[in-house]
Structure formats: C-alpha cells, structure tokens
C-alpha cells in the first residue's frame, strides 16, 4: 500500500450551535487525560464524505462533548461543549482495502489522525478526529480517535450508533452527559466498597523506570493480532468449564487461554496479576446512555501452574463478585481527597505495571461495532489502531465480518516473534480442529496469527 496518502479534502465538522455546557471531569476521566484511543472501521464500498460529515454534525448535537475542548480551572479538568469542532480529512491511497486492514496496528499506517492527548488537555487540540481513507479498489477506512478523558469505548459506541442513525435517516438514540461525574458516583455508590483504590503513587525510582518504559515502547514492543474461530472458543468453554465446574463466558476462556499460552511461550512460570476493565454502568444501575469513563476493574492473580481453566474460573468469580469484592470507585474518591488533586498526575492505575508483567485484557466484543450501518453497509472489519506501545496490553473484538474473535496484543519484540512462529501458532490454536475452516480474519489478513 502506498505510504504516501493523498489529502483530498479537509473540513471541521460542527453541530452549529454551541451549548456552552461545562462538564466537570471525574477522577477516572482525569486519570485517563493523557491518553487517546484510536480505532478503524473498514467498509467494502465507498462512503460519501458529505453524508458522513452531515451525519456527524447531527450526532454532535446529541453528544457535544466530542466537539468540545478541555481546560483546567482551579486544578479541576473540565470539558467545555463549545462546538469547536471535529477535524474530518479525506485521503486516497494506492493500495487495496485488504492491504489497509493489514496495516491497522502499524505505527505509521496513516489511517487515523491520532488525537494529541497532551495538547488537548490544555485546550490546544481537538478531542475527536475522523479520517476517511479511500482505497484504490473502492473500499473505505473510517479512522476515529478520541481523547480518553471524555469517554470510554462505551461512550464512543454511543456516538457511533447516533452517527450511524443520522446518516441512515433513522431516529437518533439517546445520550446523557454528566455535569459532575464524581457527584453522580457519590450518589449511587455503596457507602463501603472493596477498600482498595485503583490508583497508586509510584516511588521516584519506579516513576523513572515507567517513563523509560513508555519512551522505549515503540522500539521494544510489537503488536500482534490473533484470530480465533467460534469453534475454538466453544471448545475452550467446554473444556475449561468442565474443569472449573461452572459455566464460563467466551471472554473468560479467551483471556485465560491467551494469557496462559503467552506465559508458556515466554517461559514465565511466576505468579503475576491480571487486570480486566469492567463497565460499571450496569452494576451501578446507571443508564446505558451515560457518556464518560464509568469504568472499574477486577484484579485476578494468575498462577500458571494451576492451568488456564483455573484462571478462567477465577475471572468468572471476580466478575460475578465485582460489586462486593472489586468495586473501588468510592475508595478512589477517598484516595483523591486524601492525596489532593494537585498530585493526581503523579498517580498510575494499578493495572499499569509493565515491569511486573501485569497483563491487561479489555473485552471489546458485543459492543455492536458490526451492527452499525453507513449508507446501507456494515463494516467488514473493526479494530483498535496503533494505541499504546506498552507490553502486556490487549483488546479482543469480533473478527472479520463479525465472525470469531480477533485479539490485539502488545508484546516484547522477542516474544512477539515467537508468537508469530510455528511454535506460537500451534500453541495458540491447540483448540482448532483439522477440519475447521480458517478464521475469516486470518483468511483475509495474512499477518494475523
């Protein structure tokens, strides 16, 4: 594929009437304020960028924070719905759609205009960007990047569904903005939770080590995508469920198999920790239309000697016991009050511990990415783009055309090479039968393991 995309059109999309509403960012929003999230949706046929822009403008009426800007007032991060707008650029490339899909996770793929999170934090950059890339064979890549402070994946999917409905001329789904997330949570959280904050203040030596890890990330780590069929995951569920003595979800077994296999290939038999983010809306009885970072997590010990079925079972127990054993949002608020907001940027999430090889597994499946429609066509491929080049971070979504599962994982370069090799493929796909058809993703994308 051509590495020189040609810019054909550039514009700024606005709702057309700023609300001026100011949203006080909560603790979780602020902790994520140095991060951006980027994804791509691929379509087999052309999309009309005028219709895309017009639909986005209508969607921004419902979710104006995506067209706003951040600012800090008296130490508090705020999002101002001032309708500053969303940049939307249209490019063409010489390559095919399949070639573009194969480059989605490459740092230089040029399929997304990545939000500059640090610049946006001070109001100097947009909170959401869109790049439309037209491929030579008539395909379209819709690359989206948003500032993590304004919302999680759930929030982006709310915007995407509204945007899709606007393009298709359908009734727009609802979305609710939160004026002050910490106040909202204070009103719905139990008086006591697990008592363990989800953040910590690293020592000076550890902070320096983490900074070096971040700086070296693009050179030291590689992103690998692994495709599993529904049949593979079904076999895992049957075997792991029987061993664990309980019903397990696809996410449980996929996480356990992936992590156990990676540790096996790495020759790592030490006890380590697994962190899995949890969407807290349902558990707190909050409306699914709420925009923001309404996230918590479960932390599960991984003891390789116990086997993957034990890990899958422990993860299922942790999720089921989340409200009583893992919910920590009240503790987070207390942690902030004791620490002082001025020191918040010194903190790191518990799940951010690359030197201890703490693994993070984010399950993005069942968010409905393959159900959205633009101009009558559904995406054939949805994937995270080149996000955080830090090791031991993963995201799992449905695969090509919504079939099976596609896991994107960042690993140290040497381990990534082993995963891509014959040994790695055999270990990862030990639950694949000889008669199974290849996963749709691996049949289309040659670099997928």
Steps between C-alpha positions, in 0.01 A plus 500: 500500500624849424662662801415838359127561548371789296289758683190574292282699735513648848225655710388557856164349594285686753149462635447868420377621837733475801324416824772647719435220746795426729563148624716455808720199430503231765792318652500224239470753217796695636715191550455422130561855382841428348366225275321478166319199354502429127294251299422428136187375326544363149232493230512319167338779301543878482349729761384851408699732722232770474243260647752386760566860603131593507419197715785579738376857537159368612664251735701780661171667593432197723857453622653851482794414725672329203512838323610688811829583666663433836619755752620501860342739752628509858667165448184335367487363145188611312354425159334799336234426238592803289456335158860571403455209265637170373763492221393270216757433229459291185799317349560259214761223486622279218457173689202273554268475798660172609843664491365784713348255750835327526662825610244603761725444800820631338629822655535663158179372343355852450144374534420707810575860595590419857375752756787681671392423855752724674427800278126440530523497878581872492236584238748518216372208294173323406352223711385296202635457147377314194699388197329351195740299282388386155685196366572431135251212484206707624524426870478753781680514833337714768771582753387654831702624794366651822638637823455246778403770753162550329398138491567128487430263211136483611479879452655484155257227398212721614630772269553249219144365525357854498724592207390189309132574565544858378663385175227240446217741582387297800389622846803602702582298814518688828819613671542660843784725607613519862553847646718369783593134493633486856174647633303249293701211638477626856124471472490142370801326652467284810630658819778241510669314218803273476715764671784475249550806277567435134795739496833531671788744524820333375832567664739736326707206373194318367364816337830541320493137392144534372598811304784306336260217419260740329781669306645167384160347420489561124848348457479217751151364435295364213125470442364159406146414388369148562181359347289231668196326354175464689565124501837543672351716772205261537741212564684709758173577674405133513837379628572787741141505626509129581831539685384810687160351579308805380373672187760735353464781247689524174694793645601296805647214302654712227681712759618196697619312191677803354680595819593143592637434152699823488658420837577147379668632184693752709622234741349699785358290783493772766178600674384831355189718485228541239291816471168503312307829459129485584224727371342611830176642357294183531641408839414844641155516344604793279339566160689348206469838325747666740812646337827499692751261652280287721762233539642289775696176486557159650845380601561126490817310590632275225683191620620320186538167682122494561422497127274717281172350622573615854578850375179511294300386803666757727423774246133395485478510880665843507254643247200353681625632833603835353254719698616366837856382446645730236296818466734778611356827372413621852854414610633694201313811610638463851848448359470824303376692803791379712765549233386835366403568140828684436688168527268303277740498205754317714266200521482194280220239479562171677475327163794700364793292618697385193815428698303234693347369175149571624271409212197709400216341304230730361199322350357722225274232354121537517518880484326486163770631268389270217134599538543867413422599144615782274323542168352154527824314563641352818871503573685185397784567744530681832822525695698710744767694315854567620411600856739448790838342411528358853539126556241270655198701380228335290160562344262233366224571247304302246698405190456574128129536416423451867606134496701343779734713707800720426742577782750781470787475747818700555801287592877533536655456155664165571180344633299648213732325253451170686122546494507554125715190445395139454523422872290800595229432245474136606473592868245775446284283273519171690119505517462520123392178329652386174161522331436856615491775242753773558375807686368760260756748632801279430363401161489866398788651695828313450673655803237376744621201704 
